[in-house]
Amino acid sequence: MKTPIFLFAIYASAVSGLSLVNPTNAKAEQQCDSAIGFVTADIETRIGGKITSVGRSEAANSPFQDAKEEIIIELDANMSRGTPLKYRRASPAQVSANENIVNSKSLSLSYADKIIRSCQGVARLGLGLYENRPYYSLHDNNQIIPDTCGSNQVWGQQICE
């Protein structure tokens, strides 16, 4: 009979405005959201790129007990071949800016460092631009480094074409 009490607690907290979230976790999530907001704003405002989505998922093969997630920022590559320019999502300038982001290891690494160090539980950042998808992973020495190409699914490697 614990389910009705639990459901009542959720309903009561929603009605009263009280939170069942641990304040420490709420602060950590706010810090993470702030870092992601900073990076996405930098990409779209300062750099002039265009983001299609930001997602959070399980980081396969993460060696860290407390960091098992990755964040992937999908940049718009506007690969709709044959589509009239007026119907495309990203302008040619935005696509060019997105290409510059993924091709700049220092800029991409700075984004990875900002997000991974600010987001509890996140061990990898991916930047997706069509087939160019660099990943940056946290390693045992607390360094964040670009993943290398490899055929095995081991931490710190990605399958490259």
C-alpha positions, 0 to 999 in steps of 0.5 A: 500500500506504499504506492498511494502514499508515494503518489500522494506525496508527489501530488502534494508537492506539486500542489504546494510547490514543495520539491522532492528533489535533493537541493544538492542535486538541483544545484548540480543540475542548475550548474549543468544547465548553465554550462550547456546554455553557455556553450549553445549560446556561444555556438549560435550567438558568438560563432554564428552556428546553428544547433538542431538538438542537445541530447543526453544519453548513456555513455557506453563503456564509461569506466567511471562509476559516477559518470555514465552519461554523454551529451551530444550537441547536434549541429545543423549540417543542412544536408537536404540536397535538392531542397530550395535554399529558402526551405533550408534550416541553416544558412550557408554561413551557419553551416560554415560556422558549424564546420569550423566548430567541429574542425577546431579542436581547441574550441571543441575541447573548450566546450567539452571541458566546460560541460563535462566539468560542470555536469555531474555524471557526464563523461563525454561530449559529442558534437555532431555535424552530419558524418563529422562527429568528434567526441571528447572523453574524460579519462582517469587522470581527470583530463578531457581529450579527443577520442581517437579512431578505432575499430573497438568499442573501448573508452576514448575511441570512436569508430571513424569512417 
